[in-house]
Amino acid sequence: MTVLAEDDLEFDFSDAIKAIRFDDDVIHGKSTMKRVDFIAEYADRYIFLEVKDPDNPAAANPEAFRQKLLGGNLIPDLAGKYRDSLWFHTLCGKVEKPIYYVVLLSMTSLDPALLLNKQDELHRCLPMNHRDWSKPFAQACVILNLEQYKRQFGLHNVRRKSAGP
């Protein structure tokens, strides 16, 4: 069973062939490369997962995160994490399967319309296709809140550790 945590959120990747904490200096050494939090490999795809959790009860400054989101600074950062992670992944020779970029934004106060707006903004930062590319930059690129993530990946694939067992 592969269970990995990002602060207060715990992810069960038991159905993956392999899942790693990609945002790990042991893997990358001293590098300024931006990295997604997790990469999970499945039989037919890779999932690049980035987690943002301002609803974490121990979050230092949720209001600063909200301002980063509303001010337009978060989306370019998320795009950079995907680009750099894809670059590293490609140079490791792991490009045989489609890649899905999933951003989990656990922020209950976020309006669903704003969530869609930010997803559109991310798509503008990460063009999915280009006439000169032999395959898409990403098979899909989504920003999900916690409930949407649970519906998509299963109720038991993520849990808040502070909520207890």
C-alpha positions in Angstrom: 0.0 0.0 0.0 1.4 3.3 -1.1 0.3 6.2 1.1 1.9 9.6 0.8 1.1 12.8 2.7 1.3 16.5 1.9 1.0 18.1 5.3 -2.5 17.4 6.5 -3.7 15.5 3.4 -2.9 11.9 3.0 -3.2 10.2 -0.4 -3.7 6.5 -1.0 -2.1 5.4 -4.2 -2.6 1.7 -3.7 -4.0 1.3 -7.2 -0.9 2.8 -8.8 2.0 0.8 -10.2 4.3 3.3 -8.5 3.8 6.6 -6.7 6.5 8.9 -5.5 6.9 12.2 -3.6 8.4 14.1 -6.6 9.0 17.3 -4.6 12.0 15.7 -2.9 15.6 17.1 -2.8 16.9 13.5 -2.7 15.6 13.0 -6.2 16.7 16.4 -7.6 19.7 17.4 -5.7 20.5 21.1 -5.4 18.2 22.5 -8.1 16.0 25.5 -8.7 13.6 23.3 -10.7 10.0 23.6 -9.7 8.3 20.3 -8.9 4.8 18.9 -8.6 4.2 17.2 -5.2 3.6 13.6 -6.5 3.8 11.5 -9.6 1.8 8.4 -9.8 2.2 5.8 -12.5 -0.8 3.7 -13.6 -1.1 1.1 -16.4 -2.4 3.7 -18.9 -1.2 7.1 -17.6 0.8 9.2 -15.3 -0.8 11.6 -12.8 1.2 14.7 -11.8 -0.5 15.9 -8.6 0.1 19.3 -7.1 -1.5 20.0 -3.7 -2.5 23.4 -2.3 -4.2 23.2 1.1 -5.1 26.6 2.6 -7.8 24.8 4.6 -5.2 22.9 6.5 -5.9 23.7 10.2 -2.2 24.4 10.7 -1.8 26.6 7.6 0.4 29.5 8.4 -1.4 32.2 6.4 -4.4 31.2 4.4 -5.2 34.9 3.6 -1.8 35.3 1.9 -2.5 32.2 -0.2 -5.9 33.7 -1.2 -4.2 36.9 -2.2 -1.7 35.0 -4.3 -4.6 33.2 -6.0 -6.6 36.3 -6.6 -3.6 38.4 -7.5 -2.7 36.1 -10.4 0.6 34.9 -9.0 -0.4 31.3 -8.2 -1.3 30.1 -11.7 2.0 30.9 -13.4 3.7 29.1 -10.4 1.5 26.0 -11.0 2.3 26.1 -14.7 6.1 26.3 -13.9 5.8 23.2 -11.6 4.2 21.2 -14.4 6.7 22.3 -17.1 9.8 21.6 -15.0 8.4 18.3 -13.8 7.5 17.3 -17.3 11.0 18.3 -18.5 12.6 16.1 -15.8 10.2 13.2 -16.4 10.9 13.4 -20.2 14.7 13.5 -19.7 14.3 10.3 -17.6 12.7 8.6 -20.6 9.3 8.4 -19.0 7.1 9.7 -21.8 5.4 6.5 -23.1 2.0 7.2 -21.4 -0.3 10.2 -21.4 0.2 12.7 -18.5 -2.7 14.2 -16.5 -1.9 17.3 -14.5 -4.2 17.5 -11.4 -4.1 20.4 -9.0 -5.9 19.8 -5.8 -6.9 23.2 -4.3 -8.5 22.5 -0.9 -10.1 25.8 -0.2 -13.8 25.5 0.7 -14.4 29.2 0.5 -13.4 29.3 -3.2 -16.4 29.9 -5.4 -16.7 27.1 -8.1 -16.9 29.7 -10.8 -13.6 31.2 -9.7 -12.1 27.7 -9.7 -13.1 27.2 -13.3 -11.7 30.6 -14.2 -8.4 29.6 -12.6 -8.4 26.4 -14.5 -8.9 28.3 -17.8 -6.1 30.6 -16.8 -3.9 27.5 -16.2 -4.8 26.2 -19.7 -3.6 29.5 -21.2 -0.3 29.2 -19.3 0.0 25.5 -20.5 -1.2 25.2 -24.0 -2.3 21.6 -24.4 -1.5 21.3 -28.1 0.6 22.9 -30.8 0.6 22.2 -34.5 4.3 21.2 -34.3 4.0 18.8 -31.4 3.6 15.1 -32.0 1.5 14.7 -28.9 -0.4 16.9 -26.3 1.6 18.8 -23.7 -0.8 17.1 -21.2 -3.7 14.8 -21.8 -5.7 16.9 -19.3 -5.1 19.7 -16.9 -7.6 20.3 -14.1 -7.9 22.2 -10.8 -10.2 20.4 -8.4 -11.4 21.2 -4.9 -11.4 18.4 -2.3 -14.9 17.2 -3.0 -14.3 17.1 -6.7 -11.0 15.2 -6.2 -12.8 12.6 -4.1 -15.5 12.2 -6.7 -12.9 11.8 -9.4 -10.4 9.5 -7.6 -12.5 7.9 -4.9 -13.7 8.9 -1.4 -11.0 6.9 0.3 -8.0 8.1 -1.9 -7.6 11.2 0.2 -8.2 12.0 3.8 -7.5 14.9 6.2 -5.2 13.5 8.9 -6.4 16.1 11.5 -9.9 14.7 11.1 -8.8 11.4 12.7 -8.9 7.8 11.3 
